[in-house]
Amino acid sequence: MFWNLLKKELKEQLTISSIIIMISLSFMYAIIGRSIGNIEKEVTKKPSIGIVNLDDGEFGILVADILKNVSNILYEGKDINDGIEITTKNKGVSLLVIPEDFTEKISKESQAEIKIYWILRGLGIMDSVSSGVVEGLINYIKSEISKVLMKNSGLKYPDLVLNPVIKHDVTFLKDKKLENISPNQLINSISSQSMMTSVIIMMLILMSGGSVISSMGLEKENKTLETLLTMPVKRSQIVFAKILSAAISGLIMALIYMVGFSFYMKSFSIATKSVVLESMKLGMDDYLLIGSLLFTAMLSGISISLLLGIFSKDFKSAQSMNFPLIALAIFSMLITMFKDFDTLPSILKIVTFVIPFTHPMLAIRALMTGSHGIILWSILYTTLFAISIIGVVSWLFKSDILIVGRAKINKTKRRKF
């Protein structure tokens, strides 16, 4: 009988329309990620530019040679208008104009200028990548001109003058000592993983929990729940069937969503030092801990959803019951994205620890720093939390509140004789 209940709940939650919506959402993320492209490739790609060199002197030739070596030249000539037209037509980034007095000004110890005609096609993030590369080229040109000036002035080691100090980073993170890694490099390399994990877990909770609440409201509206309760089956089995079906459907939905979202996030991936992740690599036992914690946290979330669904009267009221779940899930995601658990104020630590969804979001970061103890405590807490909420739900399933959405008040108790 339990398996029949489970099949029934899965059919109600894994509808064709819900699957199509999630596949469409996943496909949309994949298309966006594909269209944006990979930022890393854009950064390393030679910029397409045009050059108008009106200076035949030493530094004018030096600048032109540097640009030819590190750029894809679309136009090289003396006419600015032709240069802008050809560069624009060939989807170039900019046209650089070296004026005729460029070398003369530098030789007379005056600042010279390079005029840049930017060809901007949009105001998106990706539209600024190529222009950022050209800005880097200008800084490189400044450095090379400075070296020539220093050599002409009799300095033997211009590189030493320009860069007299080399930075050597050693970062201590709890009990780990990380050589040649700065805090920014470490945070940037881990933040993308943490964000991905937080978003997926939030979607898991919202999809599985939301389906349970909506299902309860719909069953009450259609009076199918009353029919189900009259059947010769334990009400505890009804509770477990609903929770298990929600967990299965939530995992399937999250998997579909995760595929598309991973393509989306890859488009923003920028290569970092491999030593950062290599020194904090997770083992198979770590992933088992994460999986166990995710399962117990999901059970906790679904149990809360089932508890909220009990108090709904119909499908419309069930939608409003989603708000507490959404608020808790978003709060957990934002906290884990922007702050570390160890650096939170004491009150926020307590609030964060009480919410069961937060624990799997913090798991990867904690395991990377070797904090296995907090993961074990998290598994224990989320397990006890789920058991206690399931116990409350099972008890409520035996009361009138399941049918009417509120507890009946026995009028006879209020009568006073």
N, C-alpha and C positions, 0 to 999 in steps of 0.2 A: 504493500500500500504506500509505503514511504517513497518508493521509486516512481510510482504514478503521480504522487504529489509533486515530486521534483521535476518530472517531465512537464507537468501542467504549468508550474511556475516559470520554467525556462521558456516555454512557448509564449507565455504572456510578456516576458521581459525581452527575449531575443526575437523581436518582431522584424519582419523584412524592412519595414520603414526605418526602424532605429539603426539597423545594420547599414542600410543605404546612406543614411545621414552621416554616420561615422566614417564610412568609406569615402564619401564625398569630401568630408572635412579633412581626412588624411590626404586625399588626392590633391586638395587645394594647397595644403602645406607643402607637398612635394613639388607642385608646379611653381609656387612662389620661390622655394629654395633653388629650384633649377633655373628660374629666370634671373634671380639675383646673381647666381654664379658664386664662385669661391673667391673670397676676398684675398686669400693668400696668393692666388694666381694673378689677380689684378695688381697686387703690390709688387710682385717680382717681375711682372711683364714690362718690357721697354715702353715708355710713353711715346705716342705718335705726335710729333711736333713739327713746326715749320721754323726756319731760321732766315732772318734777314740780317746779314753781316755787312754793315757799312764802314767798318773799320779794318784796314789792312795792317794795323800795327801788331805788336807782339801779343798783347793781351786779348785783342779781338780775335786773332787766329787761335789763341789758346782756348778761349771760351767755345769757339766754333768746333774745334777738334774734340773737346770734351763732350759736347752735345752729340756729335756724330758717333762717338764710341758707345755712348750709353742710351741712345734714343733711336727711334725709328723716324727718319727724316722724310717728311711728306713734301716739303718745299724748301728750296735753297736758292735764293736770288736777292735782288735789290729792291723789288717793288712790294710795298707793304700791303696794298689792296689785293694784289694777285695772291700774295701769301695767305691772307685771311680767307679769301675765296677758296683756294685749293685745299687748305688745311680743314676748313669747315666741310667742304664737299667730301673729303676722305675721312671724316669723323675724327679729326685730330683734337688734341687737348688744348694746345695753345700755340701762338706764334711769338717767338722771341726775337726782339729787335736790338741789335748791338749798334749804338750810334757811332758816327764817324769820329767823335772826339773821345772815345772810350779809353784808348791807350794813352792819349795825351793827358787826360785828367789824372789818371792814376800816376803817371810819370811825374806830374807836377804836384804830387801829394794831395790831390783832391779826390773826393768820392765820385765815382762814375756810376752810371745807372744802366740797367738792362730793362727795356720796356717789354712787358708781357701782355699780349692780347689773349685773354682767356676765352675759350669757346665752351660755355656751360650749357648743357642740354637738359638739365633738370636739377631739382633741389633735394633729391634723395641721398641717402647715405652712400650708396654705391657711386653716385655721380661725383663725389668728392675724393674718391680713392686716387684716380689718375692725377688730379691736380695736386694732391698731396705728394705724389712721387716727383712731380716737376719742382715743387717747393724744396724737396730734398736735394734735387740736382743743383738748384741755385746755391744752397748752402755748401755743397761740394765744390762748386766753382769758386765761391768765396775763399774756401780753404786752400784751393790750389793756387789762386792768385796771391794769397798771403805767403805761401811757401816761396814763390818766385821772388816776391819783394824782400823776404828775409834773406834769401841767398844772395840777391843783388846788394844787400846791405852788409854782407860779410858774415852772416850767421851760418854756422856749419850744420846745426841740427834744428831745422825749422819745425819738424814733427814734434820735437821735445818742447819747443816753445808753445806750440798750439795745443798740445795735450801733455802737460807735465805730470799729471797724476792719473794712475790706473786704479780703478775701483775693484776691490776683491771682496765679494759678499760672502758672509757666513751667517746663516739664519738658524736660530734655535727655536724650534716649535715643540714645546713640552719636553719630551725626552729625546727628540730627534735633532741631530746636528746636520745641517744641509750646506755643503760647500758650493760656492759659486752660484748661489741662488738668492735673489733678493726677495723681500716680502711681496712686492708687486708681481714678480714672475710666478711665485708660488700661488698667490691668490687668483691670478688670471687663469692659470692652468687648471685649477680645481673648480673655479666658479661656474664654468660652463657645464661640468658634470653635475654639480650641485643643483643648478637651475633646471637642468633636464630632469633630474630625479624628482625634484619638488613638483614640477609641472605634471609629470606622469602620475605621481601619487595623488595629487589633488584631483586630476581627472578620474582616476580610479575610484576615489571616494565619492565624488559627485555623481558619476555615472551609475555605480552600483547602488549607492544610497538613494539617489533620486528615483531610480526605477522601483525600489522597494516602497518608498512613500507613495508614489503615483499608483502602484499596483494595489496598495491597501485602500487608497481613496476610491479607486475604480471598482474594487470588489464590494465596498460598502454601498456605493451608488447603485450598482447593478444587483445588489442583494445576493451576490454569489457567495459572499463570506458566510452569511447565515446558513446557506445550504451546506457549505463545507464543514461548518461546526457541528452540524447534525449527523454527519457521517461517522461510522464506527472506526474512528482513528484517534489516537492520542493527540491532544492539542500541542504537546511538546514536539511531536513529529511535524506538525504543520509549521511550527516556528523554525525548526531546523531546515525544513525543505525550502522555506522562503529565504533563509540566510545563505544556505549553500548555493541555491540557484542565483542569487544576487552576486555572490562571490565569483561564480563561474562566468556569468554574463559580464561582470565588471572586468575580469581579466581578459576576456575576448575583446571587449570594446577598447580597453587600454592598449592591447597589443596592436590593434588596427590603428589607433591614434598614434602610438609610439613610432610606428614605421614611417608615417608621413612627417611627423614632427622631427624625427632624426634627420631626414633629408633637409628639412628647413634649417636646423641648427648647424648642419655641416657647411652650409653656405656662408656661415659667419665664423667658421673655425679658422684661427690663425695659429700657425705652428709655433710651439714653445719648446723650450729645451726639454729633450726627452729624459734627461737625468732627473727632472722634477718629478714626473710621474713614475719613472723607473724606481726611484728611491722610496716611493710610497705605494708600490704596486700591491694589489689585494690578491690573496690566495683563495683557493677553493673553499676553505673553511669560513673565510670572511663572507663569501657570497651565500653560503648556506645560512649564516647568521642573518644576513640581510633579507633573504627569502622568508625565513621563519618570522622575522619581525614584521615584514610586509603583510604576511598572512594574518597574524594576530591583530595587527592594526586595522586591516580590512574588516575582520570579524567585528572589531569594536565599532567601526564606522557603520557597518550594516546593522548592527544591533541597535545603535542610536537611531538610525533611520526607521527601523521597524517600530521602535518605541514612539517616535514622533508620528508615524503613520497610524498608530492605534488611536491617537487623539483627533484624527481627521474624520469629518463626517461624510465627505464626498470628494470627488476628484478635484474640484475647484479649491476646496480648503486644503487639500493635500499639497497643492503647489506652494501655498504660503508656508507650509511646514518645512519646505526645503531651505528657507532662509537661515535658520540656525546652523544647519549643516554647511551651507555655502560660506557663511561668515567664518566658521571655525577652520574650514579647509583653506580659505584665502589667507586668513591670519597666520596659519602655520606655514604656508608657502612663503609669505613675505618675510616673516621672522627668520626663517632658515636661509633665505636668499641674501639678506642684508646684514645679518649678525651671526656671530658664533655663540653657541650655547654658553660657553665658559665666560664670555665677556658681557653677558646680559646682567641687568640688575636683578637682585634677589627676587623681587616680586614677579618680574617677567619670567624668571627661571621657573618659578612655581607654576605660573599660568601655562607656560609652554610645556612643562612636563606633564601637567594634568591632561592636556589634549592628546589623545592617542595617535592622531594623524601625524603629529610632529616627529615622533620617534624614528620612523623609517626615513624621513627627509634628512635627519641628522646622521643617519647610520654610516654612509660612505665617508663623510668627513671625519667622523669619530674613529672609524677603522683605519683610515689613512694615517692618523696620528697615534695609532696603537692603543686607543681607549676601548678595549674589549669589554671591560667591566660594565660600562654604561649601557652597552648593547644588551648584555645579559639581564641587567635590571630593567631595561625597556621591554624585553620579551616577557619577563615575569609580570610587569605592570600591565601591559596591554592584554595579556592572557587573563589575568584576574579581572580586569576591567570588562572584557568581553563576557566572561562567565557571569559576572554580577549583573550586567545589563540583560543578558539572555535569561537569567533567572527572573528578573523583574518582568520581562516581556512574557515569559511563560505563565507567570502568576496573573498578569493582566488578561491573558487570553482566556482565563477561566472566569472572568468577571463580565458584568454588563457593559463596561466601558468600551469593550471591543466592538459592540454593535452600535451604540448610540453616540460614541465619540466623547462622552462625559459620564461621570459617575452618577448613578441615580441616587437621589436622596430619598431615603425611606421616610415617607411622610408620617408614618405611625410613630416614629421615634421623636417627632417634634410635637406630637400631641401630648398635652399635659392634662391629666385628669385630677 
